[in-house]
Amino acid sequence: MAWLKDDYSQVIVARDARDYMWVMARTPTIAQADYDALLARVKALGYPMDKVRKVPQQARQ
């Protein structure tokens, strides 16, 4: 784990090899300001930002 929000609602899971990383949240969407802050953390970790892909999520029914 590379970063965990204090309330456990968001996390960045990252590999030292910098070939995979995941931004995850307990909700199906993340506020844009929070997402931008998460991506800034990912960039600071040294990940190539051109490889980042956002995958749309759906809430469970």
CHARMM internal coordinates of N, CA and C (Angstrom, degrees):
IC EDIT
DIST 1 N 1 CA 1.4314
DIST 1 CA 1 C 1.5226
ANGL 1 N 1 CA 1 C 108.32
DIST 1 C 2 N 1.3245
ANGL 1 CA 1 C 2 N 115.48
DIHE 1 N 1 CA 1 C 2 N 132.36
DIST 2 N 2 CA 1.4536
ANGL 1 C 2 N 2 CA 120.41
DIHE 1 CA 1 C 2 N 2 CA -178.59
DIST 2 CA 2 C 1.5265
ANGL 2 N 2 CA 2 C 112.57
DIHE 1 C 2 N 2 CA 2 C -95.68
DIST 2 C 3 N 1.3414
ANGL 2 CA 2 C 3 N 116.09
DIHE 2 N 2 CA 2 C 3 N -29.56
DIST 3 N 3 CA 1.4571
ANGL 2 C 3 N 3 CA 119.99
DIHE 2 CA 2 C 3 N 3 CA -179.00
DIST 3 CA 3 C 1.5162
ANGL 3 N 3 CA 3 C 108.90
DIHE 2 C 3 N 3 CA 3 C -161.77
DIST 3 C 4 N 1.3266
ANGL 3 CA 3 C 4 N 116.56
DIHE 3 N 3 CA 3 C 4 N 143.51
DIST 4 N 4 CA 1.4603
ANGL 3 C 4 N 4 CA 122.90
DIHE 3 CA 3 C 4 N 4 CA 178.32
DIST 4 CA 4 C 1.5226
ANGL 4 N 4 CA 4 C 108.75
DIHE 3 C 4 N 4 CA 4 C -139.12
DIST 4 C 5 N 1.3171
ANGL 4 CA 4 C 5 N 116.54
DIHE 4 N 4 CA 4 C 5 N 126.35
DIST 5 N 5 CA 1.4611
ANGL 4 C 5 N 5 CA 120.79
DIHE 4 CA 4 C 5 N 5 CA 177.55
DIST 5 CA 5 C 1.5296
ANGL 5 N 5 CA 5 C 109.39
DIHE 4 C 5 N 5 CA 5 C -66.61
DIST 5 C 6 N 1.3048
ANGL 5 CA 5 C 6 N 116.28
DIHE 5 N 5 CA 5 C 6 N 146.97
DIST 6 N 6 CA 1.4699
ANGL 5 C 6 N 6 CA 121.57
DIHE 5 CA 5 C 6 N 6 CA -175.43
DIST 6 CA 6 C 1.5266
ANGL 6 N 6 CA 6 C 113.41
DIHE 5 C 6 N 6 CA 6 C -52.34
DIST 6 C 7 N 1.3265
ANGL 6 CA 6 C 7 N 117.37
DIHE 6 N 6 CA 6 C 7 N -37.41
DIST 7 N 7 CA 1.4690
ANGL 6 C 7 N 7 CA 120.00
DIHE 6 CA 6 C 7 N 7 CA -177.79
DIST 7 CA 7 C 1.5405
ANGL 7 N 7 CA 7 C 112.82
DIHE 6 C 7 N 7 CA 7 C -92.15
DIST 7 C 8 N 1.3170
ANGL 7 CA 7 C 8 N 116.20
DIHE 7 N 7 CA 7 C 8 N 9.79
DIST 8 N 8 CA 1.4667
ANGL 7 C 8 N 8 CA 122.97
DIHE 7 CA 7 C 8 N 8 CA 177.38
DIST 8 CA 8 C 1.5334
ANGL 8 N 8 CA 8 C 113.73
DIHE 7 C 8 N 8 CA 8 C 65.79
DIST 8 C 9 N 1.3183
ANGL 8 CA 8 C 9 N 117.97
DIHE 8 N 8 CA 8 C 9 N 18.56
DIST 9 N 9 CA 1.4608
ANGL 8 C 9 N 9 CA 120.45
DIHE 8 CA 8 C 9 N 9 CA -177.35
DIST 9 CA 9 C 1.5266
ANGL 9 N 9 CA 9 C 113.36
DIHE 8 C 9 N 9 CA 9 C -86.64
DIST 9 C 10 N 1.3313
ANGL 9 CA 9 C 10 N 117.71
DIHE 9 N 9 CA 9 C 10 N -19.09
DIST 10 N 10 CA 1.4631
ANGL 9 C 10 N 10 CA 122.02
DIHE 9 CA 9 C 10 N 10 CA 179.77
DIST 10 CA 10 C 1.5206
ANGL 10 N 10 CA 10 C 109.00
DIHE 9 C 10 N 10 CA 10 C -141.63
DIST 10 C 11 N 1.3313
ANGL 10 CA 10 C 11 N 114.51
DIHE 10 N 10 CA 10 C 11 N 148.51
DIST 11 N 11 CA 1.4602
ANGL 10 C 11 N 11 CA 119.41
DIHE 10 CA 10 C 11 N 11 CA -178.70
DIST 11 CA 11 C 1.5262
ANGL 11 N 11 CA 11 C 109.31
DIHE 10 C 11 N 11 CA 11 C -148.98
DIST 11 C 12 N 1.3180
ANGL 11 CA 11 C 12 N 115.63
DIHE 11 N 11 CA 11 C 12 N 150.03
DIST 12 N 12 CA 1.4607
ANGL 11 C 12 N 12 CA 122.11
DIHE 11 CA 11 C 12 N 12 CA 168.77
DIST 12 CA 12 C 1.5224
ANGL 12 N 12 CA 12 C 106.43
DIHE 11 C 12 N 12 CA 12 C -116.17
DIST 12 C 13 N 1.3061
ANGL 12 CA 12 C 13 N 115.75
DIHE 12 N 12 CA 12 C 13 N 120.43
DIST 13 N 13 CA 1.4633
ANGL 12 C 13 N 13 CA 122.05
DIHE 12 CA 12 C 13 N 13 CA 176.25
DIST 13 CA 13 C 1.5226
ANGL 13 N 13 CA 13 C 105.83
DIHE 12 C 13 N 13 CA 13 C -106.51
DIST 13 C 14 N 1.3165
ANGL 13 CA 13 C 14 N 116.82
DIHE 13 N 13 CA 13 C 14 N 125.47
DIST 14 N 14 CA 1.4599
ANGL 13 C 14 N 14 CA 119.98
DIHE 13 CA 13 C 14 N 14 CA -173.37
DIST 14 CA 14 C 1.5213
ANGL 14 N 14 CA 14 C 111.12
DIHE 13 C 14 N 14 CA 14 C -139.74
DIST 14 C 15 N 1.3316
ANGL 14 CA 14 C 15 N 114.75
DIHE 14 N 14 CA 14 C 15 N 149.97
DIST 15 N 15 CA 1.4606
ANGL 14 C 15 N 15 CA 121.20
DIHE 14 CA 14 C 15 N 15 CA 176.35
DIST 15 CA 15 C 1.5222
ANGL 15 N 15 CA 15 C 109.52
DIHE 14 C 15 N 15 CA 15 C -99.91
DIST 15 C 16 N 1.3305
ANGL 15 CA 15 C 16 N 116.07
DIHE 15 N 15 CA 15 C 16 N 143.75
DIST 16 N 16 CA 1.4622
ANGL 15 C 16 N 16 CA 120.40
DIHE 15 CA 15 C 16 N 16 CA 177.40
DIST 16 CA 16 C 1.5182
ANGL 16 N 16 CA 16 C 112.29
DIHE 15 C 16 N 16 CA 16 C -60.37
DIST 16 C 17 N 1.3309
ANGL 16 CA 16 C 17 N 116.81
DIHE 16 N 16 CA 16 C 17 N -28.16
DIST 17 N 17 CA 1.4719
ANGL 16 C 17 N 17 CA 120.86
DIHE 16 CA 16 C 17 N 17 CA -179.73
DIST 17 CA 17 C 1.5330
ANGL 17 N 17 CA 17 C 111.79
DIHE 16 C 17 N 17 CA 17 C -70.72
DIST 17 C 18 N 1.3123
ANGL 17 CA 17 C 18 N 117.11
DIHE 17 N 17 CA 17 C 18 N -9.39
DIST 18 N 18 CA 1.4684
ANGL 17 C 18 N 18 CA 123.72
DIHE 17 CA 17 C 18 N 18 CA 179.53
DIST 18 CA 18 C 1.5270
ANGL 18 N 18 CA 18 C 112.62
DIHE 17 C 18 N 18 CA 18 C 58.19
DIST 18 C 19 N 1.3348
ANGL 18 CA 18 C 19 N 116.03
DIHE 18 N 18 CA 18 C 19 N 31.40
DIST 19 N 19 CA 1.4588
ANGL 18 C 19 N 19 CA 119.39
DIHE 18 CA 18 C 19 N 19 CA 177.97
DIST 19 CA 19 C 1.5282
ANGL 19 N 19 CA 19 C 112.60
DIHE 18 C 19 N 19 CA 19 C -104.53
DIST 19 C 20 N 1.3206
ANGL 19 CA 19 C 20 N 117.76
DIHE 19 N 19 CA 19 C 20 N -18.58
DIST 20 N 20 CA 1.4547
ANGL 19 C 20 N 20 CA 122.56
DIHE 19 CA 19 C 20 N 20 CA 176.98
DIST 20 CA 20 C 1.5203
ANGL 20 N 20 CA 20 C 109.35
DIHE 19 C 20 N 20 CA 20 C -144.63
DIST 20 C 21 N 1.3219
ANGL 20 CA 20 C 21 N 116.01
DIHE 20 N 20 CA 20 C 21 N 144.69
DIST 21 N 21 CA 1.4568
ANGL 20 C 21 N 21 CA 121.66
DIHE 20 CA 20 C 21 N 21 CA 170.82
DIST 21 CA 21 C 1.5174
ANGL 21 N 21 CA 21 C 106.91
DIHE 20 C 21 N 21 CA 21 C -155.35
DIST 21 C 22 N 1.3344
ANGL 21 CA 21 C 22 N 114.51
DIHE 21 N 21 CA 21 C 22 N 154.50
DIST 22 N 22 CA 1.4558
ANGL 21 C 22 N 22 CA 120.83
DIHE 21 CA 21 C 22 N 22 CA -179.26
DIST 22 CA 22 C 1.5125
ANGL 22 N 22 CA 22 C 108.80
DIHE 21 C 22 N 22 CA 22 C -131.91
DIST 22 C 23 N 1.3184
ANGL 22 CA 22 C 23 N 115.94
DIHE 22 N 22 CA 22 C 23 N 134.94
DIST 23 N 23 CA 1.4574
ANGL 22 C 23 N 23 CA 123.05
DIHE 22 CA 22 C 23 N 23 CA 170.36
DIST 23 CA 23 C 1.5162
ANGL 23 N 23 CA 23 C 104.94
DIHE 22 C 23 N 23 CA 23 C -106.24
DIST 23 C 24 N 1.3261
ANGL 23 CA 23 C 24 N 116.51
DIHE 23 N 23 CA 23 C 24 N 120.69
DIST 24 N 24 CA 1.4574
ANGL 23 C 24 N 24 CA 119.97
DIHE 23 CA 23 C 24 N 24 CA -176.42
DIST 24 CA 24 C 1.5176
ANGL 24 N 24 CA 24 C 110.33
DIHE 23 C 24 N 24 CA 24 C -130.52
DIST 24 C 25 N 1.3420
ANGL 24 CA 24 C 25 N 114.45
DIHE 24 N 24 CA 24 C 25 N 153.64
DIST 25 N 25 CA 1.4576
ANGL 24 C 25 N 25 CA 121.23
DIHE 24 CA 24 C 25 N 25 CA 177.72
DIST 25 CA 25 C 1.5239
ANGL 25 N 25 CA 25 C 109.33
DIHE 24 C 25 N 25 CA 25 C -141.19
DIST 25 C 26 N 1.2954
ANGL 25 CA 25 C 26 N 115.31
DIHE 25 N 25 CA 25 C 26 N 162.22
DIST 26 N 26 CA 1.4645
ANGL 25 C 26 N 26 CA 120.75
DIHE 25 CA 25 C 26 N 26 CA 178.28
DIST 26 CA 26 C 1.5227
ANGL 26 N 26 CA 26 C 111.86
DIHE 25 C 26 N 26 CA 26 C -79.39
DIST 26 C 27 N 1.3169
ANGL 26 CA 26 C 27 N 116.79
DIHE 26 N 26 CA 26 C 27 N -7.85
DIST 27 N 27 CA 1.4602
ANGL 26 C 27 N 27 CA 121.92
DIHE 26 CA 26 C 27 N 27 CA 179.31
DIST 27 CA 27 C 1.5264
ANGL 27 N 27 CA 27 C 109.15
DIHE 26 C 27 N 27 CA 27 C -114.26
DIST 27 C 28 N 1.3431
ANGL 27 CA 27 C 28 N 117.90
DIHE 27 N 27 CA 27 C 28 N 156.56
DIST 28 N 28 CA 1.4630
ANGL 27 C 28 N 28 CA 119.42
DIHE 27 CA 27 C 28 N 28 CA -178.85
DIST 28 CA 28 C 1.5284
ANGL 28 N 28 CA 28 C 113.82
DIHE 27 C 28 N 28 CA 28 C -71.18
DIST 28 C 29 N 1.3150
ANGL 28 CA 28 C 29 N 117.42
DIHE 28 N 28 CA 28 C 29 N -16.60
DIST 29 N 29 CA 1.4653
ANGL 28 C 29 N 29 CA 120.79
DIHE 28 CA 28 C 29 N 29 CA 176.68
DIST 29 CA 29 C 1.5292
ANGL 29 N 29 CA 29 C 109.15
DIHE 28 C 29 N 29 CA 29 C -130.70
DIST 29 C 30 N 1.3282
ANGL 29 CA 29 C 30 N 114.74
DIHE 29 N 29 CA 29 C 30 N 156.75
DIST 30 N 30 CA 1.4608
ANGL 29 C 30 N 30 CA 122.46
DIHE 29 CA 29 C 30 N 30 CA 177.02
DIST 30 CA 30 C 1.5259
ANGL 30 N 30 CA 30 C 106.23
DIHE 29 C 30 N 30 CA 30 C -124.17
DIST 30 C 31 N 1.3146
ANGL 30 CA 30 C 31 N 117.06
DIHE 30 N 30 CA 30 C 31 N 133.20
DIST 31 N 31 CA 1.4652
ANGL 30 C 31 N 31 CA 120.31
DIHE 30 CA 30 C 31 N 31 CA 176.59
DIST 31 CA 31 C 1.5283
ANGL 31 N 31 CA 31 C 109.27
DIHE 30 C 31 N 31 CA 31 C -54.40
DIST 31 C 32 N 1.3271
ANGL 31 CA 31 C 32 N 116.55
DIHE 31 N 31 CA 31 C 32 N 143.69
DIST 32 N 32 CA 1.4653
ANGL 31 C 32 N 32 CA 120.45
DIHE 31 CA 31 C 32 N 32 CA -175.27
DIST 32 CA 32 C 1.5259
ANGL 32 N 32 CA 32 C 111.98
DIHE 31 C 32 N 32 CA 32 C -57.10
DIST 32 C 33 N 1.3304
ANGL 32 CA 32 C 33 N 117.46
DIHE 32 N 32 CA 32 C 33 N -40.63
DIST 33 N 33 CA 1.4726
ANGL 32 C 33 N 33 CA 120.35
DIHE 32 CA 32 C 33 N 33 CA 179.84
DIST 33 CA 33 C 1.5306
ANGL 33 N 33 CA 33 C 110.60
DIHE 32 C 33 N 33 CA 33 C -62.82
DIST 33 C 34 N 1.3377
ANGL 33 CA 33 C 34 N 116.73
DIHE 33 N 33 CA 33 C 34 N -40.76
DIST 34 N 34 CA 1.4694
ANGL 33 C 34 N 34 CA 120.68
DIHE 33 CA 33 C 34 N 34 CA 177.54
DIST 34 CA 34 C 1.5228
ANGL 34 N 34 CA 34 C 110.64
DIHE 33 C 34 N 34 CA 34 C -66.17
DIST 34 C 35 N 1.3351
ANGL 34 CA 34 C 35 N 116.43
DIHE 34 N 34 CA 34 C 35 N -42.15
DIST 35 N 35 CA 1.4694
ANGL 34 C 35 N 35 CA 120.43
DIHE 34 CA 34 C 35 N 35 CA -179.96
DIST 35 CA 35 C 1.5269
ANGL 35 N 35 CA 35 C 110.53
DIHE 34 C 35 N 35 CA 35 C -62.70
DIST 35 C 36 N 1.3238
ANGL 35 CA 35 C 36 N 116.00
DIHE 35 N 35 CA 35 C 36 N -43.54
DIST 36 N 36 CA 1.4655
ANGL 35 C 36 N 36 CA 120.02
DIHE 35 CA 35 C 36 N 36 CA 178.44
DIST 36 CA 36 C 1.5346
ANGL 36 N 36 CA 36 C 110.80
DIHE 35 C 36 N 36 CA 36 C -61.07
DIST 36 C 37 N 1.3368
ANGL 36 CA 36 C 37 N 116.65
DIHE 36 N 36 CA 36 C 37 N -40.64
DIST 37 N 37 CA 1.4652
ANGL 36 C 37 N 37 CA 120.48
DIHE 36 CA 36 C 37 N 37 CA 178.55
DIST 37 CA 37 C 1.5302
ANGL 37 N 37 CA 37 C 110.71
DIHE 36 C 37 N 37 CA 37 C -65.91
DIST 37 C 38 N 1.3288
ANGL 37 CA 37 C 38 N 116.94
DIHE 37 N 37 CA 37 C 38 N -39.43
DIST 38 N 38 CA 1.4692
ANGL 37 C 38 N 38 CA 120.47
DIHE 37 CA 37 C 38 N 38 CA 177.32
DIST 38 CA 38 C 1.5251
ANGL 38 N 38 CA 38 C 110.57
DIHE 37 C 38 N 38 CA 38 C -63.13
DIST 38 C 39 N 1.3346
ANGL 38 CA 38 C 39 N 116.73
DIHE 38 N 38 CA 38 C 39 N -43.65
DIST 39 N 39 CA 1.4678
ANGL 38 C 39 N 39 CA 119.35
DIHE 38 CA 38 C 39 N 39 CA 179.31
DIST 39 CA 39 C 1.5267
ANGL 39 N 39 CA 39 C 111.60
DIHE 38 C 39 N 39 CA 39 C -65.78
DIST 39 C 40 N 1.3227
ANGL 39 CA 39 C 40 N 117.39
DIHE 39 N 39 CA 39 C 40 N -32.94
DIST 40 N 40 CA 1.4677
ANGL 39 C 40 N 40 CA 120.16
DIHE 39 CA 39 C 40 N 40 CA 175.62
DIST 40 CA 40 C 1.5287
ANGL 40 N 40 CA 40 C 109.70
DIHE 39 C 40 N 40 CA 40 C -63.46
DIST 40 C 41 N 1.3267
ANGL 40 CA 40 C 41 N 117.16
DIHE 40 N 40 CA 40 C 41 N -38.93
DIST 41 N 41 CA 1.4740
ANGL 40 C 41 N 41 CA 120.61
DIHE 40 CA 40 C 41 N 41 CA 176.50
DIST 41 CA 41 C 1.5269
ANGL 41 N 41 CA 41 C 110.63
DIHE 40 C 41 N 41 CA 41 C -65.05
DIST 41 C 42 N 1.3355
ANGL 41 CA 41 C 42 N 116.22
DIHE 41 N 41 CA 41 C 42 N -42.04
DIST 42 N 42 CA 1.4668
ANGL 41 C 42 N 42 CA 120.90
DIHE 41 CA 41 C 42 N 42 CA 178.84
DIST 42 CA 42 C 1.5269
ANGL 42 N 42 CA 42 C 110.00
DIHE 41 C 42 N 42 CA 42 C -60.60
DIST 42 C 43 N 1.3178
ANGL 42 CA 42 C 43 N 116.10
DIHE 42 N 42 CA 42 C 43 N -44.86
DIST 43 N 43 CA 1.4687
ANGL 42 C 43 N 43 CA 120.44
DIHE 42 CA 42 C 43 N 43 CA 178.79
DIST 43 CA 43 C 1.5254
ANGL 43 N 43 CA 43 C 110.98
DIHE 42 C 43 N 43 CA 43 C -61.70
DIST 43 C 44 N 1.3444
ANGL 43 CA 43 C 44 N 116.25
DIHE 43 N 43 CA 43 C 44 N -42.20
DIST 44 N 44 CA 1.4713
ANGL 43 C 44 N 44 CA 120.41
DIHE 43 CA 43 C 44 N 44 CA 179.08
DIST 44 CA 44 C 1.5248
ANGL 44 N 44 CA 44 C 111.79
DIHE 43 C 44 N 44 CA 44 C -63.49
DIST 44 C 45 N 1.3256
ANGL 44 CA 44 C 45 N 116.96
DIHE 44 N 44 CA 44 C 45 N -25.69
DIST 45 N 45 CA 1.4650
ANGL 44 C 45 N 45 CA 121.06
DIHE 44 CA 44 C 45 N 45 CA 176.99
DIST 45 CA 45 C 1.5356
ANGL 45 N 45 CA 45 C 112.31
DIHE 44 C 45 N 45 CA 45 C -76.99
DIST 45 C 46 N 1.3403
ANGL 45 CA 45 C 46 N 116.15
DIHE 45 N 45 CA 45 C 46 N -9.64
DIST 46 N 46 CA 1.4558
ANGL 45 C 46 N 46 CA 120.04
DIHE 45 CA 45 C 46 N 46 CA 176.19
DIST 46 CA 46 C 1.5102
ANGL 46 N 46 CA 46 C 115.46
DIHE 45 C 46 N 46 CA 46 C 97.13
DIST 46 C 47 N 1.3187
ANGL 46 CA 46 C 47 N 117.26
DIHE 46 N 46 CA 46 C 47 N 16.37
DIST 47 N 47 CA 1.4682
ANGL 46 C 47 N 47 CA 119.92
DIHE 46 CA 46 C 47 N 47 CA 179.10
DIST 47 CA 47 C 1.5156
ANGL 47 N 47 CA 47 C 110.64
DIHE 46 C 47 N 47 CA 47 C -83.09
DIST 47 C 48 N 1.3396
ANGL 47 CA 47 C 48 N 117.74
DIHE 47 N 47 CA 47 C 48 N 142.59
DIST 48 N 48 CA 1.4637
ANGL 47 C 48 N 48 CA 120.90
DIHE 47 CA 47 C 48 N 48 CA 178.06
DIST 48 CA 48 C 1.5339
ANGL 48 N 48 CA 48 C 109.95
DIHE 47 C 48 N 48 CA 48 C -71.71
DIST 48 C 49 N 1.3050
ANGL 48 CA 48 C 49 N 116.93
DIHE 48 N 48 CA 48 C 49 N 116.00
DIST 49 N 49 CA 1.4564
ANGL 48 C 49 N 49 CA 121.28
DIHE 48 CA 48 C 49 N 49 CA -174.16
DIST 49 CA 49 C 1.5248
ANGL 49 N 49 CA 49 C 113.12
DIHE 48 C 49 N 49 CA 49 C -68.64
DIST 49 C 50 N 1.3184
ANGL 49 CA 49 C 50 N 118.08
DIHE 49 N 49 CA 49 C 50 N -22.57
DIST 50 N 50 CA 1.4592
ANGL 49 C 50 N 50 CA 120.13
DIHE 49 CA 49 C 50 N 50 CA 178.98
DIST 50 CA 50 C 1.5333
ANGL 50 N 50 CA 50 C 111.84
DIHE 49 C 50 N 50 CA 50 C -70.87
DIST 50 C 51 N 1.3114
ANGL 50 CA 50 C 51 N 117.27
DIHE 50 N 50 CA 50 C 51 N -11.04
DIST 51 N 51 CA 1.4656
ANGL 50 C 51 N 51 CA 121.50
DIHE 50 CA 50 C 51 N 51 CA 179.49
DIST 51 CA 51 C 1.5338
ANGL 51 N 51 CA 51 C 112.53
DIHE 50 C 51 N 51 CA 51 C -96.91
DIST 51 C 52 N 1.3300
ANGL 51 CA 51 C 52 N 117.50
DIHE 51 N 51 CA 51 C 52 N -8.71
DIST 52 N 52 CA 1.4633
ANGL 51 C 52 N 52 CA 121.30
DIHE 51 CA 51 C 52 N 52 CA -177.46
DIST 52 CA 52 C 1.5277
ANGL 52 N 52 CA 52 C 109.41
DIHE 51 C 52 N 52 CA 52 C -71.80
DIST 52 C 53 N 1.3254
ANGL 52 CA 52 C 53 N 115.61
DIHE 52 N 52 CA 52 C 53 N 132.43
DIST 53 N 53 CA 1.4630
ANGL 52 C 53 N 53 CA 122.21
DIHE 52 CA 52 C 53 N 53 CA 178.98
DIST 53 CA 53 C 1.5213
ANGL 53 N 53 CA 53 C 108.86
DIHE 52 C 53 N 53 CA 53 C -126.86
DIST 53 C 54 N 1.3237
ANGL 53 CA 53 C 54 N 116.19
DIHE 53 N 53 CA 53 C 54 N 130.01
DIST 54 N 54 CA 1.4587
ANGL 53 C 54 N 54 CA 121.04
DIHE 53 CA 53 C 54 N 54 CA 177.97
DIST 54 CA 54 C 1.5241
ANGL 54 N 54 CA 54 C 108.05
DIHE 53 C 54 N 54 CA 54 C -92.87
DIST 54 C 55 N 1.3105
ANGL 54 CA 54 C 55 N 115.84
DIHE 54 N 54 CA 54 C 55 N 125.73
DIST 55 N 55 CA 1.4597
ANGL 54 C 55 N 55 CA 121.39
DIHE 54 CA 54 C 55 N 55 CA -178.89
DIST 55 CA 55 C 1.5294
ANGL 55 N 55 CA 55 C 108.39
DIHE 54 C 55 N 55 CA 55 C -105.79
DIST 55 C 56 N 1.3308
ANGL 55 CA 55 C 56 N 118.05
DIHE 55 N 55 CA 55 C 56 N 118.43
DIST 56 N 56 CA 1.4678
ANGL 55 C 56 N 56 CA 119.90
DIHE 55 CA 55 C 56 N 56 CA 178.82
DIST 56 CA 56 C 1.5269
ANGL 56 N 56 CA 56 C 111.07
DIHE 55 C 56 N 56 CA 56 C -61.85
DIST 56 C 57 N 1.3066
ANGL 56 CA 56 C 57 N 115.59
DIHE 56 N 56 CA 56 C 57 N 141.14
DIST 57 N 57 CA 1.4635
ANGL 56 C 57 N 57 CA 121.26
DIHE 56 CA 56 C 57 N 57 CA -179.74
DIST 57 CA 57 C 1.5207
ANGL 57 N 57 CA 57 C 109.93
DIHE 56 C 57 N 57 CA 57 C -118.49
DIST 57 C 58 N 1.3173
ANGL 57 CA 57 C 58 N 114.70
DIHE 57 N 57 CA 57 C 58 N 156.61
DIST 58 N 58 CA 1.4596
ANGL 57 C 58 N 58 CA 120.09
DIHE 57 CA 57 C 58 N 58 CA 177.03
DIST 58 CA 58 C 1.5222
ANGL 58 N 58 CA 58 C 108.87
DIHE 57 C 58 N 58 CA 58 C -122.88
DIST 58 C 59 N 1.3231
ANGL 58 CA 58 C 59 N 115.68
DIHE 58 N 58 CA 58 C 59 N 144.44
DIST 59 N 59 CA 1.4628
ANGL 58 C 59 N 59 CA 119.67
DIHE 58 CA 58 C 59 N 59 CA 176.94
DIST 59 CA 59 C 1.5166
ANGL 59 N 59 CA 59 C 109.37
DIHE 58 C 59 N 59 CA 59 C -71.93
DIST 59 C 60 N 1.3304
ANGL 59 CA 59 C 60 N 115.39
DIHE 59 N 59 CA 59 C 60 N 147.11
DIST 60 N 60 CA 1.4679
ANGL 59 C 60 N 60 CA 120.03
DIHE 59 CA 59 C 60 N 60 CA 175.77
DIST 60 CA 60 C 1.5224
ANGL 60 N 60 CA 60 C 109.39
DIHE 59 C 60 N 60 CA 60 C -68.59
DIST 60 C 61 N 1.2932
ANGL 60 CA 60 C 61 N 115.34
DIHE 60 N 60 CA 60 C 61 N 145.18
DIST 61 N 61 CA 1.4695
ANGL 60 C 61 N 61 CA 120.79
DIHE 60 CA 60 C 61 N 61 CA 177.55
DIST 61 CA 61 C 1.4947
ANGL 61 N 61 CA 61 C 110.92
DIHE 60 C 61 N 61 CA 61 C -97.39
END
COOR INIT
IC SEED 1 N 1 CA 1 C
IC BUILD
